[in-house]
């Protein structure tokens, strides 16, 4: 049984290192996490911004544009990268772990 676990673990580690690199034009995972953190915070602010759904939607649209500008990217680059990571779930999982950690840290620092 232990031998099987060792073989399985070795195979999984090898598989992890054998993952293909993202194509050119795909944002790095770290940058995606930072952008998603900012987008999540903007979504919460938009939700708290107004009881008027149209006002909240306009606020979020402006905030999203500002976030892209802050990170020096275009919306198309973010969308392309997001689609890429959706097709690579293990990498997207890494990104969202970073997002959760980042949001938790910001919450602790805000208290």
N, C-alpha and C positions, 0 to 999 in steps of 0.2 A: 504494500500500500504506500509506504513512504517513498519507494523508488518511483512509483507512478506519479506521486505528487511532485517530486523533484523534476521528473521529465516534463510534466505539464507546466511547472513554473518556468523552467528553462525555455520551453517553447513559447510561452506567453511573453517573456522578456524579449526573446529574439523577434517575435512578431511585432512588439512595440517599437523596436529599433528599426525594423524594416519598413515602417510606414513611409509612404511617399511624402516628399516635401511639397508644401503648397505651391501652386503655380505662381508665376510672376503676377503681381498686381493684387495678391491676397494679403490683407493686413496681418501682421503677427498676432499671435494669441494674446500677448500681453496688452497690445494696443486695443484689440477688440474688447478685452475685459474692461479696460479703462473707459472706453466709449460706452459700453453697456451699463457700467456703473452710473455714468453721467446721465444716460437716457432714463434709467430707472428713477433716479432722483428727480429728474425733470417731470416724469410721469406722476410721481407722488405730488409734486408741487402743483401740477396742472389740476390734479384731482382736488386738491385743497384750495385752488385758486378761486374757484367760483362754482356756484350751483348751476350756472348756465353752461350747458354742454358745449355750445358753440364757442364761448369765450375760452373755456378750458382747452378745446381743440386748437384754437388759434395760438394760445400761449404755448402749447406743446410743439406746434409746428415751428414757431419762432425759436423756441429753446433748442429743438433738434438741429436747426440750421446753425445756431450759435455753437453747439457742441461739435458739429462737423468742422466748423471754422477753427475752433479751439484746437482740435486735433490735426488740423491741416489736411483734411481729406474732403473728397466730394461724396455726395450721397451714393453715387453709383459704385464707388470703391467699397463703401460699407455694405451695400446690398449684395454685391458680388461676393465679398468675403463671408457675409452671413450665410448665403446660400451654400458656399463651399463648406463651411463648418457644419451646417446642417447635414450635409452628405457624409461627414466624417464625425460620427457621434462621440467617439472617445476624445477627440480634440475639443469638441463643443463642451463636453462634460468638464474638461480641464478649465476651459474659459469660464464656465458658470461657477465652478468651485472658487475661482479667483474673484468673480463678481460677488459671491456670497461673503467671502472673507473680507473683501474691500468694503462692502456695505456694512458689515458687522463692525469693522474697525471705525468707520465714520460715525456709526451710531454711538459707539463707546466714547469716542472723542467728543461728541456733541453733548454728552451728559455732564 
